[in-house]
Amino acid sequence: MKPSHIEHIGLAVRNLEESIRYWEDVFGLECYRVEEVADQKVRTAFFKIGDTKIELLEPTDDDGPVARFIEKKGEGVHHIAFAVDDVAAALQSVQQKGVDLIDVQPRPGAEGLNIAFLHPKSTHGVLTELCSKLEKEK
């Protein structure tokens, strides 16, 4: 597995609208998409910076993973996501190298991507996401 680029950096926020205004007003970026990902219990907003995106993550449920993250650590960097050609193959590769997985199979994520997370206890404390376009999956 070799990532092609950083797909996005996920930031946990308490209030999506306030955070969108910050990124638009302070950095002059344009929020091009807001989307709810029900199974992950979040609403997301995206900004593009070159080939990389900023993804804001607002919890929609107090029991969701982003809500628990904010409760424990506060707002801030939640994860880093790498673009790969094939998430399933990348998962197999990293698992063979001893990395613990949160997701053993890819699942649908925001923006129509296939995604999977690696456990931070195996990635030096960094929640790591692997992403690829759905049509590239086998």
Secondary structure, DSSP 8 states (H G I E B T S, - for coil): ---SEEEEEEEE-S-HHHHHHHHHHHH---EEEEEEEGGGTEEEEEEEETTEEEEEEEESSTTSHHHHHHHHH-SEEEEEEEE-S-HHHHHHHHHHTT--BS-SS-EE-GGGEEEEEE-GGGTTT--EEEEEEGGG--
